[in-house]
Amino acid sequence: MPDCRLKFDEVVLRICNYTNIDNRIHREYTPGMRLLPREMHTLEKIILHPGVNTTRLAYITGIPKGTISKMTREFMHRGLVECYRDSGNRKEVYYRATASGMEVFHAHNRFHSIVGKEFYSYFESLPDESQRLVVEVLQRYADYMEDLCERHLKSAIIS
């Protein structure tokens, strides 16, 4: 079993390292609209989670709230999202995509349908139970890393 754990750790490390490299590459989804992957995926979460606010968006993406605030301001400046307030809660700010944001979102989906086709075809060919297990393992690992980082940050503040 320790051998399997070692392989798991090595695979996760490879994923993290290649994700870090990929996250530095701007992609032009529509003419003149270049975004980093984490920007694109944050825009995607705004679209897929209607009525999302900064706190929820930070939780969903794992990106700090301050970074989310800066990113959404830039999205608004670029015409990708707009913010609004709910009549029942005038304090909280929510986000929604504009027509331009939706256009970029659809271009991003076309990008993934081409680039990720082989991997997602493999994943979707797995039995439903195997797909659920993979997602559960990854979710538990993400939760573990979130807790680890929060504990680390709290201990750094206390010291």
C-alpha positions in Angstrom: 0.0 0.0 0.0 2.8 2.6 0.7 3.9 2.1 -3.0 0.4 3.2 -4.1 0.5 6.2 -1.8 3.9 7.2 -3.2 2.6 6.9 -6.8 -0.5 9.0 -5.8 1.8 11.7 -4.3 4.0 11.7 -7.5 1.0 12.0 -9.8 -0.5 14.9 -7.7 2.9 16.6 -7.8 3.1 16.3 -11.6 -0.5 17.6 -12.0 0.4 20.6 -9.7 3.6 21.4 -11.5 2.1 21.2 -15.0 -0.9 23.2 -13.8 1.4 25.9 -12.5 3.1 26.1 -16.0 -0.2 26.1 -17.8 -1.6 28.8 -15.5 1.0 31.3 -16.8 -0.1 30.9 -20.5 -2.6 33.5 -21.8 -5.1 32.2 -24.3 -7.1 34.3 -26.7 -10.6 32.9 -26.6 -12.2 35.6 -28.7 -10.3 38.3 -30.8 -8.5 40.6 -28.4 -9.7 38.8 -25.3 -6.7 37.0 -23.7 -7.1 35.4 -20.3 -5.1 33.2 -18.0 -6.6 29.8 -17.2 -7.5 30.8 -13.7 -9.2 33.9 -14.9 -11.1 32.0 -17.5 -12.2 29.4 -14.9 -13.2 32.1 -12.5 -15.4 33.6 -15.2 -16.8 30.1 -15.9 -17.7 29.8 -12.2 -19.5 33.1 -12.3 -21.6 31.8 -15.1 -22.2 28.3 -13.7 -23.1 29.6 -10.2 -25.7 32.3 -10.8 -25.8 34.9 -8.0 -22.3 34.1 -6.8 -20.6 36.6 -4.5 -16.9 37.2 -3.7 -16.8 34.9 -0.7 -18.5 32.0 -2.5 -16.4 32.5 -5.6 -13.2 32.4 -3.5 -14.4 29.1 -1.9 -15.3 27.5 -5.2 -12.1 28.4 -6.9 -9.6 28.3 -4.0 -8.5 31.8 -4.9 -8.1 34.3 -2.0 -11.0 36.8 -1.7 -8.7 39.8 -2.3 -7.5 38.2 -5.6 -11.1 37.5 -6.6 -12.1 41.2 -5.9 -9.2 42.4 -8.1 -10.0 39.9 -10.8 -13.7 40.7 -10.9 -12.9 44.5 -11.1 -10.7 43.7 -14.1 -13.5 41.6 -15.6 -15.9 44.5 -15.2 -13.4 46.9 -16.7 -13.0 44.5 -19.7 -16.8 44.1 -20.1 -17.0 40.4 -19.1 -19.1 40.7 -16.0 -21.3 43.1 -14.2 -22.0 43.4 -10.5 -25.4 43.9 -8.9 -27.0 44.0 -5.5 -30.0 42.1 -4.3 -32.9 44.3 -3.1 -33.1 42.2 0.1 -29.4 42.6 0.8 -28.0 45.9 -0.4 -24.6 45.3 1.2 -23.6 42.1 -0.7 -22.3 42.3 -4.3 -23.1 39.6 -6.8 -21.7 38.9 -10.2 -23.1 37.9 -13.6 -21.6 37.6 -17.0 -22.3 40.1 -19.8 -22.9 39.1 -23.4 -19.1 39.4 -24.0 -18.5 37.2 -21.0 -20.8 34.6 -22.4 -19.1 34.7 -25.8 -15.7 34.1 -24.1 -17.3 31.3 -22.0 -18.6 29.5 -25.2 -15.2 29.9 -26.9 -13.6 28.4 -23.8 -15.9 25.4 -24.0 -15.1 24.9 -27.7 -11.4 25.1 -26.7 -11.9 22.3 -24.2 -13.9 20.2 -26.5 -10.9 20.1 -28.8 -8.0 20.1 -26.4 -9.5 17.9 -23.7 -11.4 15.5 -26.0 -9.1 12.5 -25.6 -8.9 12.8 -21.8 -12.6 13.4 -21.2 -13.6 10.7 -23.6 -11.5 8.3 -21.5 -12.9 9.6 -18.2 -16.5 9.4 -19.5 -15.9 5.9 -20.7 -15.3 4.8 -17.1 -18.3 3.2 -15.2 -20.3 5.8 -13.3 -19.1 4.4 -10.0 -15.5 4.8 -11.0 -16.1 8.4 -12.2 -17.8 9.2 -8.8 -14.8 7.6 -6.9 -12.3 9.6 -8.9 -14.2 12.8 -8.2 -14.6 11.9 -4.5 -10.9 11.2 -4.1 -10.0 14.5 -5.8 -12.6 16.4 -3.7 -11.2 15.0 -0.5 -7.7 15.9 -1.5 -8.8 19.4 -2.3 -10.5 19.7 1.1 -7.3 18.3 2.8 -5.1 20.9 1.0 -7.6 23.7 1.9 -7.5 22.7 5.6 -3.7 22.4 5.5 -3.3 25.8 4.0 -5.7 27.5 6.4 -3.9 25.9 9.4 -0.6 27.1 7.9 -1.8 30.6 7.4 -3.3 30.8 10.9 -0.1 29.5 12.5 1.9 32.1 10.4 -0.3 34.9 11.7 0.0 33.8 15.3 3.8 33.4 15.2 
